[in-house]
Amino acid sequence: MSGWRSRRLAARICAVHGSRGVLIGSTLLCPLLLPVLALSQSPLQLGLSLVALGASVAAMDVSMNIAAVTVVRDLRRPLMPQFHAGFSIGGLVGSLGSAAAAQAQWTPMRHFLVAALVGLIVTAIVARSIPGGVGERHRQETTERANVLKSPVLWLLASVALCSAIAEGAAADWSALFMVRERGMGDAAAAYAYAGFSVTMAFARWFGEPVQRRLGPHRLLAAGGGLAATGLALAVVVPFPAAGYLGFGLAGLGLAFLFPVVMDLAGEAGERADGSGGERELGLVTTIAYTGFLAGPPIVGGLAHVSSLVVSLGFVALVTALIIPATWLAKRAARQPAGV
């Protein structure tokens, strides 16, 4: 709930004041809250700390995407996948750092203090380069709330991001367990399934700008959704470990562009003639999309409990395939004149 409300509030603030202040503030607050987690002495204290951290991360997520859209507009280059590649690489670095801290037997406080220090230093280095966004120059225009809830394009784009988030969350939380339970792999070997998923996703995002230029956003979304669905289906239908590794790798490759390209299109849907706008549109789409990260893994687990991981991940493959018609409908809706 804190994430939902924080994303909506962050989008409104960015619309009026620009994204820079929200992004810097939330990026500074996130690492400062890490040591607070280690100081928690009760479930209530821990819960309140996690709520604060979740709200900060949500505000950072929205303002970060808004700032990225500003850069994309200014440079007129499809760079959003590369920004999201940074997110993927950050997750990989964070997991490796956690593994190293555990290996060194660091206490949670020591680990969080080091992580907080690194986060603060990085923020200080890049703060001056963060764009202010167009909101600072258009306060009077953006104080009137745009009725984004009536936009079919945004709801369709949000559904694409939602399906993508469900698939990504399922792969993150269940791919290794799937390889253990359904394919008989050991724990260490099974972990390579998600590693392959992550590496192919980061690689495609980092080097995928020419692909996006060649295919265009809508064809790229449809192709990515089809490839991800095919990869997940391959992993669950073909009962061999090699097919599982290949399938999850293809899923990472297909999902790589979906979320960043949807952010691009959501910002474009709210763009004004002078290049401003899009903040509330991004807030709506990200809010809906992130329910997929929250709801997807429990849904997969619930289906697996009453059936098997083969069935539950097969269901995720079907959900991922819905990206194709949703993208087609979004493209059609974007061509409709306003008010039609």
Secondary structure, 3 states (H helix, E strand, C coil): CHHHHHHHHHHHHHHHHCCHHHHHHHHHHHHHHHHHHHHCCCHHHHHHHHHHHHHHHHHHHHHHHHHHHHHHHHHCCCCHHHHHHHHHHHHHHHHHHHHHHHHCCCCHHHHHHHHHHHHHHHHHHHHHHCCCCCHHHCHHHHCCCCCHHHCHHHHHHHHHHHHHHHHHHHHHHHHHHHHHHCCCCCHHHHHHHHHHHHHHHHHHHHHCHHHHHHHCHHHHHHHHHHHHHHHHHHHHHCCCHHHHHHHHHHHHHHHCCHHHHHHHHHHHHCCCCCCCCCHHHHHHHHHHHHHHHHHHHHHHHHHHHHCCHHHHHHHHHHHHHCHHHHHHHHHHHHHCCCCC
